Amino acid sequence: MQDIKNQVKAFIRESLLMTDADVPDGASLHGIGVLDSTGVLELVAFLEGRFAIHVADDELRPENLDSLDAIAAFVGGKVRAGARHA
């Protein structure tokens, strides 16, 4: 899960923040101004492409995508579920 978190953190720094600023793992990405509606779409496109998962519309919820910790848990669960069905 740490690998997922590191990859997402790198994406956020490079694509959304365009700086090396640190993003705390548990911080609300919306609350600290990192994610807006366009940023969520960019993040989802990254997650789907990088981790070969599909994020359904009903999964676009803060509990899945509002912090690095939440994203890593969400993506990790999707990856594990996909591996079980492969």
Secondary structure in CASP SS format (residue, H / E / C, confidence):
PFRMAT SS
TARGET T0000
AUTHOR 0000-0000-0000
METHOD secondary structure of the structure
MODEL  1
M C 1.00
Q H 1.00
D H 1.00
I H 1.00
K H 1.00
N H 1.00
Q H 1.00
V H 1.00
K H 1.00
A H 1.00
F H 1.00
I H 1.00
R H 1.00
E H 1.00
S H 1.00
L H 1.00
L H 1.00
M C 1.00
T C 1.00
D C 1.00
A C 1.00
D C 1.00
V C 1.00
P C 1.00
D C 1.00
G C 1.00
A C 1.00
S C 1.00
L C 1.00
H C 1.00
G C 1.00
I C 1.00
G C 1.00
V C 1.00
L C 1.00
D C 1.00
S H 1.00
T H 1.00
G H 1.00
V H 1.00
L H 1.00
E H 1.00
L H 1.00
V H 1.00
A H 1.00
F H 1.00
L H 1.00
E H 1.00
G H 1.00
R H 1.00
F H 1.00
A C 1.00
I C 1.00
H C 1.00
V C 1.00
A C 1.00
D H 1.00
D H 1.00
E H 1.00
L C 1.00
R C 1.00
P H 1.00
E H 1.00
N H 1.00
L H 1.00
D C 1.00
S C 1.00
L H 1.00
D H 1.00
A H 1.00
I H 1.00
A H 1.00
A H 1.00
F H 1.00
V H 1.00
G H 1.00
G H 1.00
K H 1.00
V H 1.00
R H 1.00
A H 1.00
G H 1.00
A H 1.00
R H 1.00
H H 1.00
A C 1.00
END
